[in-house]
Amino acid sequence: MNWAVLLQNVLVTVHLRQILCSGSVRISVPEEQEAGIRVGSIGSTFPPLYQLLTQFYLRVDQGTGDVYTTDNRMDREALCPDQLQAEECIVPHDAIVGPEAELVKFMVVVEDINDHAPHFDNTEIHLSVSEDVAVGTSFLLDDQAEDRDMGRNGQLQYHLGGAGGFFSVTVEEEDEVAIFFLVVRQGLDREKQDLHEMTLVATDCGSTPLSATATLFIKVTDVNDNCPEFTLGSTQKVVITEDTPRDTVVARVRATDLDLGPNAAITYSLSPKVSERARELFSLDSHTGLISLRGDLRDRHSDSVSDRGEEVVLKVLASGPHCPPADTQVTVSLLPAPYQENGIKIRFIAEHKNQTIVLQENQPPTVLALLELPGDTSSVRGSSYLSIEGEVPFSLSRQNGKYLLSTSKPLDYEVKSEYHVSVVMRGDVEEPAAQGFPRREIQVRVVDVNDNAPQFLQSHYLIDIEENNPPGASLLKVRAQDADSGENGQVTYKLDRPSHTAAAIALYRIDQNTGQLTVSVPLDREQQDVHRLTIVARDNGFPPLESSVMVTITVLDQNDNAPVFITPHFIFFIPENIPPLAQVGKVGVSDIDAGLNGEVEVRVVNSSVGPFVIDNAQGTLRCMADVDREKQDRYELDLLATDNGRPSPLTSVARVTVFIEDVNDNQPQVILPSSNLSCLTISTGTTTGTMVTKIYAIDKDSGLNSEITYTIAAREPPGTSPSSHHHGDSSSSPFQLDARSGNVTLAQRLMGKDLGMHHLFIVVTDGGKPAPLHTTVWVNLLVNDTLEPCHLDTMPRSLPYRLAQTPSETPSEMPVCDRHAQLILLLGLGMMVASLCLFLATVVLYMKQRKRSRGEQLQRRGINEENQIPLRIPERYFLGEEL
């Protein structure tokens, strides 16, 4: 028994048992991962094979132990709903590992990502604060936002929008619990603003912060910080006659207190300085401020009114809780009763005050008073009657010798608030009233009711404001007019809050008294370029009437956004034979600003590195000149995008890599042999299979375009005639060529018949598609008993013309020497005509020149024709057939 191996197995088993018991293997997985993401491995801890008991969230590679996510994404908040912020979300997993199928447990820690925005349970938070609260006072807010994430992703920060400097928020930590406070920053005054509306924003601390908002309403409650006041000009003068009946209300005083409820309670009283005479004649209601006549003045003979009348001064005090009294004065003039024996008597039916009929507007025709003719009418000739002078909306109707005074149509306070109705007694219809006939003027005061809603001066307001405005910027002041009077004509303003525009409304504030509209926060045109608000004007009547007007706010653009490329690095592929001005690719760039601020121009910064320009009209990169992959296979360009914003344009950069793809535009170049006249001597004793020479060619292209194959297109064994030469037949030559390597080897033993010069016509072909390119070369091998140097002066001429023709021997170039000779011949003929003596000399010169030209021609063939023989070989040459 191998005790070492046994001890090792025991130690491994013990270690594995410790791991199984401790569960120390931990794998951390960020939540919401996509399927197929490797999150860890158990292969370094446990031996193979591996299998998970449950593979709902994770799967394991059986061979490596690598753990991957599945299609079911892990949601930390769903897996650990009751987890505290400081705790980890651990999901145990069981696996079967090892050759003995051991059951092991490992822990998967689900890490949090910022996938939940904060949330307010209530989108509106209401709080009441007394107006006398001290600056710096803090109020605990229970309606805090919640975030289901943990760590920094679940930590919240708060700030207020539209608070106007009156409030702020602070967060304090107590026992690791965040407590949220509202802090008063400025003094409050309910009488100026009784409701503060602002936006509470909660933002988490994630790498990409998420936020939520709620509307915070602060109602300012009243304290008794105002005392009763009489308005300027509140003093009154009242005239009554001695025949005024008792309990008649002669006047009313009214003070105001800006506070509310019990704090606004007002008590009226007569000043201690008021005379006893005044106290005997008049009484004051402490709650309503009504001053009434205590009794009938005519019954008090001792205190009767003198013929000249009498004035009684009443000083009235208005007192409130814990306030010094305010005072006003009412002067009552007491006049003797008029002589009524021949006058028109009037008895009021409608409400009246101080001999004045008080009637609310818009009442249907109403009876106001009963009029009687004078008691003695004997001096009046004929029958008498009462009539109304002038065109007024009143009428008289006779009933039982008396007349009823009525309105003939509803009265409108806004048309006329007071009427003086003159009633006169007349005689016969044909006879005008005599002078001195009784007349009576009746005063009718129309009381305003709230029958007119406020009317805005414009039907629609249009405002332009630049984005990124300072908070609190003024937009406009709206104004609505109310034709009513008093409180019925007092107008307050507010913003309407339909549900679909509540978020937009929170951005704006309006002064309820002045109608001044302001914006609370900086606006962003890219988020919303047009805001539509509804302003409501309401009067203080009962019931109140209101009207509304639309305000359209257009947010003007500022150049606050730089251009953005769709990717920081563009990659394009173009062929090297791309035509000039061709499109390389689209260069996507955008600017979310508007107008000139959003117009973007792109240019190549380092244009010297390559022939590329930007076509801004099409948004494309274009190639302006030819490119050659063999010289440069890629170009690295830097792009600069600039907008047309003013005063300072904004920019951004991107990088472009243009790869040049190869096309088959280069023929193979033969390096070995170096010339068509190269010659190599082969000994007859060379062993079969020996590599006697090598053909080596290169192609500057790449890929298939540079793969080279070698083929023997024709052979010229020694001692053969032009008509019996073999083309492609290996049986006529002892040499063979490897198509891939270009190695020329001895295929069979050299015999006596093989002595002499062997010419092999080699075609070198690349693998270009669809048409390969070719180059040709002659390989000249001299089989000899000795290895003496081999020399070759001319290329083989025994091949057919089409096969042996090279570019240097094109038909257009062959007659060059012949034309030159003809020129000399013509010159010689001319000289023969000129002088027969020079004929012989000219012939000699002509012959010498012809011989010299032929030698030069042969020399050029050996140099220029190599690698340039065009391949126009019938297919059967490659199949070993003869022409």
C-alpha positions, 0 to 999 in steps of 0.5 A: 500500500502506498501510504503517501497517496493514502495520506494525501487523499485523507488530507484532501477529504478533510479539507473538502469536509471543512469547506463543505461545513463552513460554506466559505465559497462566495460568489458576488453577482451584480443584480440584473445581469444579462444571460451568459455572464461569467460571475465566478467559479467553483472549479478552484475550490472543488474537484470536477465534475460540477452540477447545480441542484437548481439552475434558475438564476445560475448555471455551471460548466460541468468541466471547468466549474465556471458559473454563468447567469441564466435568462432569469435575472436576479433582483436583489430587492425581490430576493431580499425584501426585508434586508437592512441597508447594512446587510448583504443579500446572500442566496445559498446554492447547492452543487454536486461536485467531484467524482464521488458526487459530494453535496456542497454549498456555496454562497451567492452575494447579490450586489446592488445596482442603482435600478430603483428611483426614490419614491414618495408615498404622497405626491403632495405634502401639507404642513401648517406653520404659524406666521410668527415662527422664529427664523431657524425653526426646524420642523420634522417631515414624516413624508420622506422618500424611500429607495429600495436600493442599498448603500450609496444607491439608497442614500437620499439627498433633498433640496427644495425648488421654488422656495423663494428663500423662505425654507430649506431642508436638512438631513440629520443622522441619529442612530444611523437613521436619516431624519428630514427637517424643514427649516424656516429661513425668512420671516413669514407673514400670512397677510402677504402670502398665506400659502407657499408651494414648492417642489421637494426633490429627493435624489439618490447617491448612485453613480447615475443619480435617480430622483423623485419629486413631491409638491410641498404646501406650507399653509401659514396660520394666523396669529393676532399681529394686526389691530382694527383700523378704519380706512382713511376718510371714514368720518361720516356726516349724516342729516336726519329730520325731527320726524325720523322714526325711532330705531332708524339706522342713521349710520354704520361704521366699519373697521377692518382687521387683517387677521382671521377668526377670533383674532379679527374680532372687532368690538365697537363702542362710543368714546367716553368723551361722547356727550350725554345728549348724544348717548340719549339720542343714539345707540351703537351696536357693538358687533355690527357698528350700526348707529340707530336713533333711540326714540322719536325726536318729536316726543321729547319736547324739552330736548326738541330740535331748534329751528336752526337744527342741531349737530351731534358728534359721535366718536366711535372706537373699534377695539380688538384683542390685545390692541389699542382702539382705533377711532372714527367720527360720525356727525349727525345733523338734526333738522326740524321737520319740514312743513308737510301740510301742502307737501307730498308725503312718502312712506318707504316700503323698500330698505332705506337709510337716512331718507335714502332708498337702498336697492340691490342691483339686478332686482326685478321691478320692485315697489320702493315707496308709497306717495300721498298727495298733500292734504289740502289741494283746494287751490289746485284747479281741476284734478291733480296727480303725481308724475316723475320728471325726466327719463329715469327707470322708475314709474308711479302707479295710482291705487286708491288715491295713493301712488306706488313708486316702483322701478321699471326695470332692473338697475345696474350699479355699473351703469349708475349707482345713484338716482335722484327721482323728482316727483311733482304734483301736476294739475289737469293733463292739458294744463301744466302744473302751476308754479309752487306745486309740491314736489319731492326728490327721492334718493335711490342708492343702488347697491353693488352685487357680485355680478361681473367676473374679472376680465383680463386685458388680453385674451392670450399672453405670449412670452419668450425667455432664454433657457438657463434663466436665474431662479426668480426671474420675472416674466410678466404682470397680468392684470384683470379688471372687475367692474364691481365695487368694493370687495366684489371688485378686488381681484386675486390671481393664482395658477390653475393646476390641472393634473396633466400640467402639475409638474410644469406649474411647480416651475412658476409662481404668481403673486396673488395680489399683483399678478406678477408671474415669475419662474422659480427654477432655471428652464431647459429648452432641450427638456421642454421648449414650450410651457402653457399655463392657465392663470385664474383671476378671482374676485372677493365677492360672495359667491366669487366669480373668476375668469382665466387666461392662457399664457404660452411661454416659449423657452429660447435656446442658448448654446449650452450643448456641445455637438455629440458624435454617435460614437467616439471612434468611427471605423471604415473599410474601403478598397484601394481602388476606390474612385476619387470623391467616393463616400467612405462612410457616414459620420453621425453627429448631432447637437440638441440645441436649436437654430445656429446653435444646433448647426454643426460643421465637422472637419478633419483636423489632421488632413495632411495624413490622408486624402480625406475630407468631410462632406458636411452637406451629406454628413459623410467622409469622402476620399479625394485621391487614390490610395494604395494599400501597398504604401499605407494600409490604414489612416488615423484621422481626428475629427473636430465638430464645431457648432455655430453658437454665439458668442462662443461655439462649442466643440467635440472630437472623435477619431476615425480609422480607415482601413484600406482593403487590398485589390489585385492590382500588382503582378507577381515580380520574379526575383529568381532567376534575375534575367531571361538570359540566366543560365545554369549548368547541371552535371550529368551525374546529378542525383534524381530528386535533387533541386537544381534551381528555384524560381522565387517571385513576390506579390505586393498584394495581400491575401489570395491576391498574393498567393503565387503558383508556378507552372511550366507553360512550354519546354524546349529540350536540346536539339529540337526543331521549332515544329517539334517542341513540347509544351507542358509535357513533362515526359520530354524534359527531365525537370519538374516544377513544384507549383507552390514552392517554385523548386525545380528538381531533377525528375529522372536520371540524365542520359546522353540524349539530355545533353544540351540546353533545356529551356523552360517557359515558366508562368507565375500566377497570383490567386486574385479574383475574379481575374488573376495576374501573370508574369513569365520567365525563362529558366535555362538549364545546360546539361553537361559533363562538366560544370563549366560556366554557362552563357546565353546570348539570345532567348529561344526563338523556336516557340510560336510567335504568340507564345514567345511574344513579350511586351517589348516585342509588341507589333508596334515596337518591332518595326523600329529598326526597320523604319530607321533603316528605311530612313538611312536608305532614303538618305543614301538614295538621295545622296546617290542622285546627288553624287554617284561617287558617294553611293558606294560609301553610303551602302557601306555605311548603311550595312554597318548601321543595320548590323549595329542596330540588329545587335542592339535589338538583340541586347534589348530583348535579353534585358527588357523582355524578362517577366513581360511575356504576355500570357496568351497561351491556349489552355491545352498547353497546360494540359500537355498538348501540342499546338 
